Amino acid sequence: MTVTEEQRLARIEADIAVIKAMLAERCVIRGQRIDALDVRVSALEDAEQQRKGGKLVLTALMAAAGVAGGLASKLWPLIWGR
């Protein structure tokens, strides 16, 4: 029983259709994973911005405390007469 060219072509086309379906399914799955990763990256970026903001506030507070301490040490003798 020999296989005709049309039968071989039909089998190849069927194989190609199966492969296309598999690739389409994989593309959908990859797209969903990429979307989930985008959400996670956005959350991490937001957390990093909050951390930077907190660090900036802490630095400003430390600078203000240093200035207040410096002023207090200079003005203390003037106020209390030493």
PyMOL Python script that loads the backbone (N, CA, C, O; Angstrom):
from pymol import cmd

cmd.read_pdbstr("""\
ATOM      1  N   MET A   1       0.847  -1.166   0.000  1.00  0.00           N
ATOM      2  CA  MET A   1       0.000   0.000   0.000  1.00  0.00           C
ATOM      3  C   MET A   1       0.895   1.233   0.000  1.00  0.00           C
ATOM      4  O   MET A   1       1.619   1.484   0.964  1.00  0.00           O
ATOM      5  N   THR A   2       0.845   1.962  -1.033  1.00  0.00           N
ATOM      6  CA  THR A   2       1.684   3.144  -1.136  1.00  0.00           C
ATOM      7  C   THR A   2       0.893   4.381  -0.729  1.00  0.00           C
ATOM      8  O   THR A   2      -0.325   4.466  -0.889  1.00  0.00           O
ATOM      9  N   VAL A   3       1.640   5.321  -0.200  1.00  0.00           N
ATOM     10  CA  VAL A   3       1.032   6.581   0.222  1.00  0.00           C
ATOM     11  C   VAL A   3       1.189   7.575  -0.923  1.00  0.00           C
ATOM     12  O   VAL A   3       2.284   7.800  -1.440  1.00  0.00           O
ATOM     13  N   THR A   4       0.081   8.147  -1.288  1.00  0.00           N
ATOM     14  CA  THR A   4       0.136   9.113  -2.390  1.00  0.00           C
ATOM     15  C   THR A   4       0.644  10.460  -1.879  1.00  0.00           C
ATOM     16  O   THR A   4       0.704  10.714  -0.676  1.00  0.00           O
ATOM     17  N   GLU A   5       0.999  11.290  -2.815  1.00  0.00           N
ATOM     18  CA  GLU A   5       1.502  12.618  -2.460  1.00  0.00           C
ATOM     19  C   GLU A   5       0.430  13.430  -1.738  1.00  0.00           C
ATOM     20  O   GLU A   5       0.735  14.193  -0.822  1.00  0.00           O
ATOM     21  N   GLU A   6      -0.815  13.264  -2.150  1.00  0.00           N
ATOM     22  CA  GLU A   6      -1.907  13.993  -1.510  1.00  0.00           C
ATOM     23  C   GLU A   6      -2.070  13.559  -0.058  1.00  0.00           C
ATOM     24  O   GLU A   6      -2.330  14.390   0.813  1.00  0.00           O
ATOM     25  N   GLN A   7      -1.918  12.256   0.211  1.00  0.00           N
ATOM     26  CA  GLN A   7      -2.038  11.757   1.578  1.00  0.00           C
ATOM     27  C   GLN A   7      -0.891  12.277   2.449  1.00  0.00           C
ATOM     28  O   GLN A   7      -1.098  12.671   3.596  1.00  0.00           O
ATOM     29  N   ARG A   8       0.310  12.271   1.890  1.00  0.00           N
ATOM     30  CA  ARG A   8       1.457  12.797   2.637  1.00  0.00           C
ATOM     31  C   ARG A   8       1.257  14.279   2.943  1.00  0.00           C
ATOM     32  O   ARG A   8       1.527  14.737   4.053  1.00  0.00           O
ATOM     33  N   LEU A   9       0.781  15.020   1.944  1.00  0.00           N
ATOM     34  CA  LEU A   9       0.544  16.441   2.123  1.00  0.00           C
ATOM     35  C   LEU A   9      -0.537  16.683   3.178  1.00  0.00           C
ATOM     36  O   LEU A   9      -0.409  17.583   4.008  1.00  0.00           O
ATOM     37  N   ALA A  10      -1.596  15.879   3.141  1.00  0.00           N
ATOM     38  CA  ALA A  10      -2.672  16.016   4.124  1.00  0.00           C
ATOM     39  C   ALA A  10      -2.149  15.730   5.531  1.00  0.00           C
ATOM     40  O   ALA A  10      -2.505  16.431   6.478  1.00  0.00           O
ATOM     41  N   ARG A  11      -1.306  14.704   5.673  1.00  0.00           N
ATOM     42  CA  ARG A  11      -0.740  14.368   6.985  1.00  0.00           C
ATOM     43  C   ARG A  11       0.168  15.498   7.494  1.00  0.00           C
ATOM     44  O   ARG A  11       0.138  15.855   8.671  1.00  0.00           O
ATOM     45  N   ILE A  12       0.964  16.042   6.590  1.00  0.00           N
ATOM     46  CA  ILE A  12       1.855  17.146   6.973  1.00  0.00           C
ATOM     47  C   ILE A  12       1.037  18.375   7.388  1.00  0.00           C
ATOM     48  O   ILE A  12       1.364  19.042   8.369  1.00  0.00           O
ATOM     49  N   GLU A  13      -0.020  18.664   6.639  1.00  0.00           N
ATOM     50  CA  GLU A  13      -0.875  19.801   6.989  1.00  0.00           C
ATOM     51  C   GLU A  13      -1.549  19.586   8.339  1.00  0.00           C
ATOM     52  O   GLU A  13      -1.694  20.527   9.119  1.00  0.00           O
ATOM     53  N   ALA A  14      -1.962  18.349   8.617  1.00  0.00           N
ATOM     54  CA  ALA A  14      -2.567  18.045   9.912  1.00  0.00           C
ATOM     55  C   ALA A  14      -1.544  18.225  11.033  1.00  0.00           C
ATOM     56  O   ALA A  14      -1.866  18.771  12.088  1.00  0.00           O
ATOM     57  N   ASP A  15      -0.319  17.770  10.805  1.00  0.00           N
ATOM     58  CA  ASP A  15       0.741  17.942  11.808  1.00  0.00           C
ATOM     59  C   ASP A  15       1.020  19.425  12.054  1.00  0.00           C
ATOM     60  O   ASP A  15       1.220  19.850  13.192  1.00  0.00           O
ATOM     61  N   ILE A  16       1.029  20.193  10.984  1.00  0.00           N
ATOM     62  CA  ILE A  16       1.263  21.631  11.117  1.00  0.00           C
ATOM     63  C   ILE A  16       0.134  22.286  11.910  1.00  0.00           C
ATOM     64  O   ILE A  16       0.384  23.168  12.731  1.00  0.00           O
ATOM     65  N   ALA A  17      -1.097  21.865  11.670  1.00  0.00           N
ATOM     66  CA  ALA A  17      -2.239  22.417  12.404  1.00  0.00           C
ATOM     67  C   ALA A  17      -2.117  22.113  13.895  1.00  0.00           C
ATOM     68  O   ALA A  17      -2.406  22.969  14.731  1.00  0.00           O
ATOM     69  N   VAL A  18      -1.688  20.893  14.228  1.00  0.00           N
ATOM     70  CA  VAL A  18      -1.505  20.518  15.640  1.00  0.00           C
ATOM     71  C   VAL A  18      -0.409  21.375  16.270  1.00  0.00           C
ATOM     72  O   VAL A  18      -0.561  21.870  17.387  1.00  0.00           O
ATOM     73  N   ILE A  19       0.677  21.543  15.556  1.00  0.00           N
ATOM     74  CA  ILE A  19       1.791  22.347  16.073  1.00  0.00           C
ATOM     75  C   ILE A  19       1.355  23.799  16.265  1.00  0.00           C
ATOM     76  O   ILE A  19       1.705  24.421  17.267  1.00  0.00           O
ATOM     77  N   LYS A  20       0.593  24.344  15.311  1.00  0.00           N
ATOM     78  CA  LYS A  20       0.099  25.715  15.446  1.00  0.00           C
ATOM     79  C   LYS A  20      -0.794  25.859  16.674  1.00  0.00           C
ATOM     80  O   LYS A  20      -0.714  26.855  17.393  1.00  0.00           O
ATOM     81  N   ALA A  21      -1.647  24.859  16.912  1.00  0.00           N
ATOM     82  CA  ALA A  21      -2.525  24.904  18.080  1.00  0.00           C
ATOM     83  C   ALA A  21      -1.709  24.873  19.370  1.00  0.00           C
ATOM     84  O   ALA A  21      -2.002  25.609  20.313  1.00  0.00           O
ATOM     85  N   MET A  22      -0.688  24.023  19.407  1.00  0.00           N
ATOM     86  CA  MET A  22       0.168  23.944  20.596  1.00  0.00           C
ATOM     87  C   MET A  22       0.893  25.267  20.834  1.00  0.00           C
ATOM     88  O   MET A  22       0.984  25.741  21.966  1.00  0.00           O
ATOM     89  N   LEU A  23       1.403  25.851  19.764  1.00  0.00           N
ATOM     90  CA  LEU A  23       2.113  27.125  19.898  1.00  0.00           C
ATOM     91  C   LEU A  23       1.179  28.245  20.347  1.00  0.00           C
ATOM     92  O   LEU A  23       1.566  29.091  21.153  1.00  0.00           O
ATOM     93  N   ALA A  24      -0.038  28.252  19.831  1.00  0.00           N
ATOM     94  CA  ALA A  24      -1.008  29.269  20.241  1.00  0.00           C
ATOM     95  C   ALA A  24      -1.323  29.134  21.730  1.00  0.00           C
ATOM     96  O   ALA A  24      -1.421  30.131  22.445  1.00  0.00           O
ATOM     97  N   GLU A  25      -1.479  27.886  22.189  1.00  0.00           N
ATOM     98  CA  GLU A  25      -1.747  27.646  23.610  1.00  0.00           C
ATOM     99  C   GLU A  25      -0.572  28.115  24.465  1.00  0.00           C
ATOM    100  O   GLU A  25      -0.767  28.735  25.511  1.00  0.00           O
ATOM    101  N   ARG A  26       0.631  27.822  24.021  1.00  0.00           N
ATOM    102  CA  ARG A  26       1.824  28.256  24.760  1.00  0.00           C
ATOM    103  C   ARG A  26       1.930  29.775  24.790  1.00  0.00           C
ATOM    104  O   ARG A  26       2.326  30.354  25.802  1.00  0.00           O
ATOM    105  N   CYS A  27       1.577  30.419  23.682  1.00  0.00           N
ATOM    106  CA  CYS A  27       1.622  31.882  23.642  1.00  0.00           C
ATOM    107  C   CYS A  27       0.646  32.487  24.648  1.00  0.00           C
ATOM    108  O   CYS A  27       0.958  33.481  25.304  1.00  0.00           O
ATOM    109  N   VAL A  28      -0.528  31.887  24.764  1.00  0.00           N
ATOM    110  CA  VAL A  28      -1.507  32.374  25.738  1.00  0.00           C
ATOM    111  C   VAL A  28      -0.957  32.220  27.152  1.00  0.00           C
ATOM    112  O   VAL A  28      -1.050  33.141  27.963  1.00  0.00           O
ATOM    113  N   ILE A  29      -0.387  31.060  27.444  1.00  0.00           N
ATOM    114  CA  ILE A  29       0.172  30.813  28.776  1.00  0.00           C
ATOM    115  C   ILE A  29       1.309  31.786  29.061  1.00  0.00           C
ATOM    116  O   ILE A  29       1.380  32.353  30.151  1.00  0.00           O
ATOM    117  N   ARG A  30       2.188  31.983  28.103  1.00  0.00           N
ATOM    118  CA  ARG A  30       3.314  32.912  28.291  1.00  0.00           C
ATOM    119  C   ARG A  30       2.807  34.338  28.494  1.00  0.00           C
ATOM    120  O   ARG A  30       3.341  35.086  29.314  1.00  0.00           O
ATOM    121  N   GLY A  31       1.778  34.703  27.746  1.00  0.00           N
ATOM    122  CA  GLY A  31       1.193  36.037  27.906  1.00  0.00           C
ATOM    123  C   GLY A  31       0.644  36.247  29.307  1.00  0.00           C
ATOM    124  O   GLY A  31       0.820  37.314  29.897  1.00  0.00           O
ATOM    125  N   GLN A  32      -0.021  35.230  29.838  1.00  0.00           N
ATOM    126  CA  GLN A  32      -0.552  35.320  31.198  1.00  0.00           C
ATOM    127  C   GLN A  32       0.579  35.439  32.211  1.00  0.00           C
ATOM    128  O   GLN A  32       0.488  36.218  33.161  1.00  0.00           O
ATOM    129  N   ARG A  33       1.634  34.675  32.012  1.00  0.00           N
ATOM    130  CA  ARG A  33       2.780  34.753  32.926  1.00  0.00           C
ATOM    131  C   ARG A  33       3.444  36.120  32.860  1.00  0.00           C
ATOM    132  O   ARG A  33       3.832  36.674  33.888  1.00  0.00           O
ATOM    133  N   ILE A  34       3.574  36.660  31.669  1.00  0.00           N
ATOM    134  CA  ILE A  34       4.181  37.987  31.517  1.00  0.00           C
ATOM    135  C   ILE A  34       3.315  39.042  32.203  1.00  0.00           C
ATOM    136  O   ILE A  34       3.840  39.943  32.858  1.00  0.00           O
ATOM    137  N   ASP A  35       1.998  38.938  32.057  1.00  0.00           N
ATOM    138  CA  ASP A  35       1.107  39.883  32.729  1.00  0.00           C
ATOM    139  C   ASP A  35       1.254  39.787  34.244  1.00  0.00           C
ATOM    140  O   ASP A  35       1.282  40.808  34.933  1.00  0.00           O
ATOM    141  N   ALA A  36       1.349  38.563  34.766  1.00  0.00           N
ATOM    142  CA  ALA A  36       1.528  38.380  36.208  1.00  0.00           C
ATOM    143  C   ALA A  36       2.867  38.959  36.658  1.00  0.00           C
ATOM    144  O   ALA A  36       2.954  39.566  37.725  1.00  0.00           O
ATOM    145  N   LEU A  37       3.898  38.776  35.859  1.00  0.00           N
ATOM    146  CA  LEU A  37       5.207  39.343  36.202  1.00  0.00           C
ATOM    147  C   LEU A  37       5.177  40.870  36.159  1.00  0.00           C
ATOM    148  O   LEU A  37       5.823  41.522  36.979  1.00  0.00           O
ATOM    149  N   ASP A  38       4.443  41.439  35.222  1.00  0.00           N
ATOM    150  CA  ASP A  38       4.310  42.897  35.169  1.00  0.00           C
ATOM    151  C   ASP A  38       3.669  43.430  36.445  1.00  0.00           C
ATOM    152  O   ASP A  38       4.086  44.462  36.972  1.00  0.00           O
ATOM    153  N   VAL A  39       2.658  42.726  36.938  1.00  0.00           N
ATOM    154  CA  VAL A  39       2.004  43.136  38.185  1.00  0.00           C
ATOM    155  C   VAL A  39       2.992  43.066  39.340  1.00  0.00           C
ATOM    156  O   VAL A  39       3.049  43.977  40.166  1.00  0.00           O
ATOM    157  N   ARG A  40       3.765  41.997  39.401  1.00  0.00           N
ATOM    158  CA  ARG A  40       4.740  41.845  40.485  1.00  0.00           C
ATOM    159  C   ARG A  40       5.829  42.905  40.414  1.00  0.00           C
ATOM    160  O   ARG A  40       6.233  43.449  41.442  1.00  0.00           O
ATOM    161  N   VAL A  41       6.302  43.198  39.220  1.00  0.00           N
ATOM    162  CA  VAL A  41       7.343  44.223  39.063  1.00  0.00           C
ATOM    163  C   VAL A  41       6.798  45.589  39.476  1.00  0.00           C
ATOM    164  O   VAL A  41       7.500  46.367  40.121  1.00  0.00           O
ATOM    165  N   SER A  42       5.565  45.882  39.111  1.00  0.00           N
ATOM    166  CA  SER A  42       4.960  47.154  39.511  1.00  0.00           C
ATOM    167  C   SER A  42       4.865  47.259  41.027  1.00  0.00           C
ATOM    168  O   SER A  42       5.133  48.315  41.599  1.00  0.00           O
ATOM    169  N   ALA A  43       4.485  46.166  41.674  1.00  0.00           N
ATOM    170  CA  ALA A  43       4.407  46.167  43.137  1.00  0.00           C
ATOM    171  C   ALA A  43       5.785  46.375  43.755  1.00  0.00           C
ATOM    172  O   ALA A  43       5.922  47.108  44.734  1.00  0.00           O
ATOM    173  N   LEU A  44       6.799  45.738  43.193  1.00  0.00           N
ATOM    174  CA  LEU A  44       8.160  45.921  43.704  1.00  0.00           C
ATOM    175  C   LEU A  44       8.647  47.350  43.489  1.00  0.00           C
ATOM    176  O   LEU A  44       9.312  47.915  44.357  1.00  0.00           O
ATOM    177  N   GLU A  45       8.324  47.933  42.347  1.00  0.00           N
ATOM    178  CA  GLU A  45       8.719  49.320  42.093  1.00  0.00           C
ATOM    179  C   GLU A  45       8.039  50.267  43.074  1.00  0.00           C
ATOM    180  O   GLU A  45       8.667  51.204  43.567  1.00  0.00           O
ATOM    181  N   ASP A  46       6.753  50.027  43.363  1.00  0.00           N
ATOM    182  CA  ASP A  46       6.043  50.853  44.341  1.00  0.00           C
ATOM    183  C   ASP A  46       6.675  50.731  45.722  1.00  0.00           C
ATOM    184  O   ASP A  46       6.845  51.729  46.423  1.00  0.00           O
ATOM    185  N   ALA A  47       7.020  49.517  46.109  1.00  0.00           N
ATOM    186  CA  ALA A  47       7.658  49.307  47.412  1.00  0.00           C
ATOM    187  C   ALA A  47       9.013  50.007  47.470  1.00  0.00           C
ATOM    188  O   ALA A  47       9.372  50.573  48.502  1.00  0.00           O
ATOM    189  N   GLU A  48       9.756  49.975  46.386  1.00  0.00           N
ATOM    190  CA  GLU A  48      11.059  50.653  46.337  1.00  0.00           C
ATOM    191  C   GLU A  48      10.889  52.163  46.470  1.00  0.00           C
ATOM    192  O   GLU A  48      11.673  52.816  47.159  1.00  0.00           O
ATOM    193  N   GLN A  49       9.874  52.720  45.819  1.00  0.00           N
ATOM    194  CA  GLN A  49       9.631  54.158  45.938  1.00  0.00           C
ATOM    195  C   GLN A  49       9.249  54.535  47.366  1.00  0.00           C
ATOM    196  O   GLN A  49       9.675  55.576  47.866  1.00  0.00           O
ATOM    197  N   GLN A  50       8.453  53.699  48.026  1.00  0.00           N
ATOM    198  CA  GLN A  50       8.094  53.963  49.420  1.00  0.00           C
ATOM    199  C   GLN A  50       9.322  53.881  50.310  1.00  0.00           C
ATOM    200  O   GLN A  50       9.479  54.682  51.231  1.00  0.00           O
ATOM    201  N   ARG A  51      10.187  52.922  50.043  1.00  0.00           N
ATOM    202  CA  ARG A  51      11.401  52.777  50.840  1.00  0.00           C
ATOM    203  C   ARG A  51      12.299  53.993  50.659  1.00  0.00           C
ATOM    204  O   ARG A  51      12.850  54.512  51.629  1.00  0.00           O
ATOM    205  N   LYS A  52      12.446  54.443  49.428  1.00  0.00           N
ATOM    206  CA  LYS A  52      13.261  55.628  49.167  1.00  0.00           C
ATOM    207  C   LYS A  52      12.667  56.848  49.857  1.00  0.00           C
ATOM    208  O   LYS A  52      13.397  57.664  50.419  1.00  0.00           O
ATOM    209  N   GLY A  53      11.347  56.972  49.815  1.00  0.00           N
ATOM    210  CA  GLY A  53      10.684  58.099  50.477  1.00  0.00           C
ATOM    211  C   GLY A  53      10.900  58.062  51.979  1.00  0.00           C
ATOM    212  O   GLY A  53      11.148  59.097  52.597  1.00  0.00           O
ATOM    213  N   GLY A  54      10.808  56.878  52.572  1.00  0.00           N
ATOM    214  CA  GLY A  54      11.041  56.735  54.014  1.00  0.00           C
ATOM    215  C   GLY A  54      12.475  57.063  54.382  1.00  0.00           C
ATOM    216  O   GLY A  54      12.735  57.679  55.416  1.00  0.00           O
ATOM    217  N   LYS A  55      13.394  56.653  53.542  1.00  0.00           N
ATOM    218  CA  LYS A  55      14.810  56.941  53.787  1.00  0.00           C
ATOM    219  C   LYS A  55      15.069  58.441  53.702  1.00  0.00           C
ATOM    220  O   LYS A  55      15.847  58.983  54.487  1.00  0.00           O
ATOM    221  N   LEU A  56      14.428  59.105  52.763  1.00  0.00           N
ATOM    222  CA  LEU A  56      14.583  60.546  52.607  1.00  0.00           C
ATOM    223  C   LEU A  56      14.037  61.282  53.827  1.00  0.00           C
ATOM    224  O   LEU A  56      14.661  62.228  54.308  1.00  0.00           O
ATOM    225  N   VAL A  57      12.892  60.861  54.326  1.00  0.00           N
ATOM    226  CA  VAL A  57      12.312  61.479  55.517  1.00  0.00           C
ATOM    227  C   VAL A  57      13.225  61.263  56.716  1.00  0.00           C
ATOM    228  O   VAL A  57      13.440  62.185  57.503  1.00  0.00           O
ATOM    229  N   LEU A  58      13.757  60.068  56.863  1.00  0.00           N
ATOM    230  CA  LEU A  58      14.661  59.784  57.974  1.00  0.00           C
ATOM    231  C   LEU A  58      15.917  60.643  57.888  1.00  0.00           C
ATOM    232  O   LEU A  58      16.386  61.153  58.906  1.00  0.00           O
ATOM    233  N   THR A  59      16.457  60.805  56.706  1.00  0.00           N
ATOM    234  CA  THR A  59      17.643  61.647  56.521  1.00  0.00           C
ATOM    235  C   THR A  59      17.337  63.098  56.881  1.00  0.00           C
ATOM    236  O   THR A  59      18.136  63.753  57.551  1.00  0.00           O
ATOM    237  N   ALA A  60      16.196  63.600  56.444  1.00  0.00           N
ATOM    238  CA  ALA A  60      15.807  64.974  56.776  1.00  0.00           C
ATOM    239  C   ALA A  60      15.608  65.137  58.275  1.00  0.00           C
ATOM    240  O   ALA A  60      15.994  66.159  58.842  1.00  0.00           O
ATOM    241  N   LEU A  61      15.012  64.148  58.919  1.00  0.00           N
ATOM    242  CA  LEU A  61      14.797  64.200  60.364  1.00  0.00           C
ATOM    243  C   LEU A  61      16.123  64.199  61.111  1.00  0.00           C
ATOM    244  O   LEU A  61      16.292  64.932  62.086  1.00  0.00           O
ATOM    245  N   MET A  62      17.063  63.378  60.656  1.00  0.00           N
ATOM    246  CA  MET A  62      18.379  63.340  61.298  1.00  0.00           C
ATOM    247  C   MET A  62      19.110  64.669  61.117  1.00  0.00           C
ATOM    248  O   MET A  62      19.778  65.137  62.039  1.00  0.00           O
ATOM    249  N   ALA A  63      18.991  65.273  59.950  1.00  0.00           N
ATOM    250  CA  ALA A  63      19.624  66.574  59.712  1.00  0.00           C
ATOM    251  C   ALA A  63      19.007  67.643  60.608  1.00  0.00           C
ATOM    252  O   ALA A  63      19.717  68.469  61.180  1.00  0.00           O
ATOM    253  N   ALA A  64      17.690  67.622  60.724  1.00  0.00           N
ATOM    254  CA  ALA A  64      17.014  68.592  61.587  1.00  0.00           C
ATOM    255  C   ALA A  64      17.415  68.397  63.043  1.00  0.00           C
ATOM    256  O   ALA A  64      17.610  69.373  63.767  1.00  0.00           O
ATOM    257  N   ALA A  65      17.538  67.159  63.476  1.00  0.00           N
ATOM    258  CA  ALA A  65      17.961  66.890  64.854  1.00  0.00           C
ATOM    259  C   ALA A  65      19.389  67.373  65.078  1.00  0.00           C
ATOM    260  O   ALA A  65      19.703  67.899  66.146  1.00  0.00           O
ATOM    261  N   GLY A  66      20.247  67.203  64.093  1.00  0.00           N
ATOM    262  CA  GLY A  66      21.624  67.691  64.205  1.00  0.00           C
ATOM    263  C   GLY A  66      21.678  69.199  64.308  1.00  0.00           C
ATOM    264  O   GLY A  66      22.431  69.745  65.115  1.00  0.00           O
ATOM    265  N   VAL A  67      20.884  69.876  63.494  1.00  0.00           N
ATOM    266  CA  VAL A  67      20.836  71.341  63.544  1.00  0.00           C
ATOM    267  C   VAL A  67      20.292  71.800  64.888  1.00  0.00           C
ATOM    268  O   VAL A  67      20.831  72.726  65.493  1.00  0.00           O
ATOM    269  N   ALA A  68      19.228  71.157  65.357  1.00  0.00           N
ATOM    270  CA  ALA A  68      18.651  71.529  66.653  1.00  0.00           C
ATOM    271  C   ALA A  68      19.654  71.299  67.774  1.00  0.00           C
ATOM    272  O   ALA A  68      19.768  72.122  68.682  1.00  0.00           O
ATOM    273  N   GLY A  69      20.372  70.204  67.721  1.00  0.00           N
ATOM    274  CA  GLY A  69      21.394  69.938  68.741  1.00  0.00           C
ATOM    275  C   GLY A  69      22.515  70.955  68.700  1.00  0.00           C
ATOM    276  O   GLY A  69      22.991  71.400  69.744  1.00  0.00           O
ATOM    277  N   GLY A  70      22.940  71.324  67.506  1.00  0.00           N
ATOM    278  CA  GLY A  70      23.990  72.338  67.367  1.00  0.00           C
ATOM    279  C   GLY A  70      23.548  73.685  67.899  1.00  0.00           C
ATOM    280  O   GLY A  70      24.304  74.362  68.596  1.00  0.00           O
ATOM    281  N   LEU A  71      22.326  74.076  67.571  1.00  0.00           N
ATOM    282  CA  LEU A  71      21.803  75.342  68.080  1.00  0.00           C
ATOM    283  C   LEU A  71      21.655  75.310  69.593  1.00  0.00           C
ATOM    284  O   LEU A  71      21.975  76.284  70.274  1.00  0.00           O
ATOM    285  N   ALA A  72      21.176  74.201  70.114  1.00  0.00           N
ATOM    286  CA  ALA A  72      21.007  74.090  71.567  1.00  0.00           C
ATOM    287  C   ALA A  72      22.348  74.193  72.271  1.00  0.00           C
ATOM    288  O   ALA A  72      22.444  74.838  73.315  1.00  0.00           O
ATOM    289  N   SER A  73      23.380  73.573  71.726  1.00  0.00           N
ATOM    290  CA  SER A  73      24.691  73.635  72.382  1.00  0.00           C
ATOM    291  C   SER A  73      25.279  75.043  72.322  1.00  0.00           C
ATOM    292  O   SER A  73      26.011  75.435  73.231  1.00  0.00           O
ATOM    293  N   LYS A  74      24.980  75.804  71.286  1.00  0.00           N
ATOM    294  CA  LYS A  74      25.468  77.180  71.186  1.00  0.00           C
ATOM    295  C   LYS A  74      24.655  78.131  72.067  1.00  0.00           C
ATOM    296  O   LYS A  74      25.210  79.041  72.684  1.00  0.00           O
ATOM    297  N   LEU A  75      23.349  77.918  72.122  1.00  0.00           N
ATOM    298  CA  LEU A  75      22.485  78.837  72.862  1.00  0.00           C
ATOM    299  C   LEU A  75      22.360  78.499  74.344  1.00  0.00           C
ATOM    300  O   LEU A  75      21.955  79.356  75.129  1.00  0.00           O
ATOM    301  N   TRP A  76      22.686  77.308  74.737  1.00  0.00           N
ATOM    302  CA  TRP A  76      22.536  76.880  76.133  1.00  0.00           C
ATOM    303  C   TRP A  76      23.301  77.801  77.095  1.00  0.00           C
ATOM    304  O   TRP A  76      22.729  78.236  78.094  1.00  0.00           O
ATOM    305  N   PRO A  77      24.559  78.107  76.826  1.00  0.00           N
ATOM    306  CA  PRO A  77      25.262  79.006  77.758  1.00  0.00           C
ATOM    307  C   PRO A  77      24.655  80.409  77.798  1.00  0.00           C
ATOM    308  O   PRO A  77      24.670  81.052  78.848  1.00  0.00           O
ATOM    309  N   LEU A  78      24.129  80.888  76.692  1.00  0.00           N
ATOM    310  CA  LEU A  78      23.531  82.225  76.681  1.00  0.00           C
ATOM    311  C   LEU A  78      22.246  82.276  77.489  1.00  0.00           C
ATOM    312  O   LEU A  78      21.970  83.257  78.178  1.00  0.00           O
ATOM    313  N   ILE A  79      21.470  81.217  77.397  1.00  0.00           N
ATOM    314  CA  ILE A  79      20.186  81.191  78.096  1.00  0.00           C
ATOM    315  C   ILE A  79      20.393  80.986  79.595  1.00  0.00           C
ATOM    316  O   ILE A  79      19.749  81.664  80.395  1.00  0.00           O
ATOM    317  N   TRP A  80      21.258  80.087  79.989  1.00  0.00           N
ATOM    318  CA  TRP A  80      21.413  79.729  81.394  1.00  0.00           C
ATOM    319  C   TRP A  80      22.585  80.466  82.055  1.00  0.00           C
ATOM    320  O   TRP A  80      22.874  80.230  83.228  1.00  0.00           O
ATOM    321  N   GLY A  81      23.239  81.323  81.342  1.00  0.00           N
ATOM    322  CA  GLY A  81      24.233  82.208  81.928  1.00  0.00           C
ATOM    323  C   GLY A  81      25.539  81.561  82.326  1.00  0.00           C
ATOM    324  O   GLY A  81      26.153  82.040  83.278  1.00  0.00           O
ATOM    325  N   ARG A  82      25.990  80.571  81.714  1.00  0.00           N
ATOM    326  CA  ARG A  82      27.273  79.979  82.080  1.00  0.00           C
ATOM    327  C   ARG A  82      28.375  80.575  81.332  1.00  0.00           C
ATOM    328  O   ARG A  82      29.529  80.190  81.520  1.00  0.00           O
TER     329      ARG A  82
END
""", "prot")
cmd.dss("prot")
cmd.show_as("cartoon", "prot")
cmd.util.cbc("prot")
cmd.orient("prot")
